[in-house]
Amino acid sequence: MEDRLEQHRRSLEEPRAGWTTWVVDEGSGPVGFAVTGPSEDADAGEHTGELYAIYLEPDRLGTGTGRRLFEHAVEDLRSRGSTR
């Protein structure tokens, strides 16, 4: 768990080229986040995007928050030219 926390902290402080982190704050602080960017798969085409991570607080499951976050992440990738 601590390793993941440190990894996410580093990616926020020094994001990789093309990476974007989306955070959901429903008024009481962050309840979820997603990270998007170009695919890093060696065999991916030029216009292939990737959702690297998506996390939610357990009490937000089933509320629609995850769906809205996912849809926002996909729209971000599309707006940057990803078609896959």
C-alpha positions as CSV (number, residue, x, y, z in Angstrom):
1,M,0.0,0.0,0.0
2,E,2.7,2.5,0.9
3,D,4.6,1.7,-2.3
4,R,1.5,2.6,-4.3
5,L,0.9,5.7,-2.3
6,E,4.4,6.9,-3.0
7,Q,4.1,6.0,-6.7
8,H,0.9,8.1,-7.0
9,R,2.5,11.0,-5.1
10,R,5.4,11.0,-7.5
11,S,3.2,10.9,-10.6
12,L,1.3,14.0,-9.3
13,E,4.4,15.9,-8.5
14,E,6.3,14.9,-11.7
15,P,3.8,13.6,-14.2
16,R,5.0,11.8,-17.3
17,A,4.6,13.5,-20.6
18,G,1.0,13.3,-21.8
19,W,-0.4,12.0,-18.5
20,T,-3.3,13.7,-16.9
21,T,-4.7,13.0,-13.4
22,W,-8.4,13.7,-12.8
23,V,-9.5,14.0,-9.1
24,V,-13.1,13.8,-7.9
25,D,-13.8,16.1,-4.9
26,E,-17.4,15.9,-3.7
27,G,-17.0,18.7,-1.2
28,S,-15.4,16.8,1.7
29,G,-12.1,16.1,-0.1
30,P,-10.9,13.7,-2.8
31,V,-13.1,10.5,-3.2
32,G,-11.5,9.2,-6.4
33,F,-9.1,9.7,-9.2
34,A,-8.2,8.5,-12.7
35,V,-5.0,8.8,-14.8
36,T,-5.1,9.0,-18.6
37,G,-2.6,9.4,-21.4
38,P,-1.2,7.8,-24.5
39,S,-0.9,4.0,-24.5
40,E,2.5,2.7,-23.5
41,D,1.9,-0.7,-25.0
42,A,4.7,-1.5,-27.5
43,D,2.2,-2.7,-30.1
44,A,-0.4,0.1,-29.7
45,G,-1.2,2.3,-32.6
46,E,-0.5,6.1,-32.7
47,H,-4.0,7.1,-31.7
48,T,-4.4,4.6,-28.8
49,G,-5.2,6.1,-25.4
50,E,-5.0,4.4,-22.0
51,L,-6.7,4.7,-18.7
52,Y,-3.8,3.9,-16.4
53,A,-5.6,3.9,-13.1
54,I,-9.0,4.6,-11.7
55,Y,-9.7,4.4,-7.9
56,L,-12.7,5.3,-5.7
57,E,-13.4,5.4,-2.0
58,P,-15.3,2.2,-1.2
59,D,-18.4,4.2,0.0
60,R,-18.7,5.8,-3.5
61,L,-19.2,2.4,-5.2
62,G,-22.7,2.2,-6.8
63,T,-23.3,6.0,-6.6
64,G,-22.4,6.9,-10.2
65,T,-19.2,8.6,-9.2
66,G,-17.0,6.0,-10.9
67,R,-19.1,6.0,-14.1
68,R,-18.8,9.8,-14.3
69,L,-15.1,9.7,-13.7
70,F,-14.6,7.0,-16.3
71,E,-16.7,8.9,-18.9
72,H,-14.7,12.0,-18.2
73,A,-11.4,10.1,-18.6
74,V,-12.5,8.6,-21.9
75,E,-13.7,12.0,-23.2
76,D,-10.3,13.5,-22.3
77,L,-8.6,10.8,-24.3
78,R,-10.9,11.4,-27.3
79,S,-10.3,15.2,-27.1
80,R,-6.6,14.5,-27.4
81,G,-7.0,12.4,-30.5
82,S,-7.3,8.9,-29.2
83,T,-9.6,6.8,-31.3
84,R,-8.9,3.5,-29.5
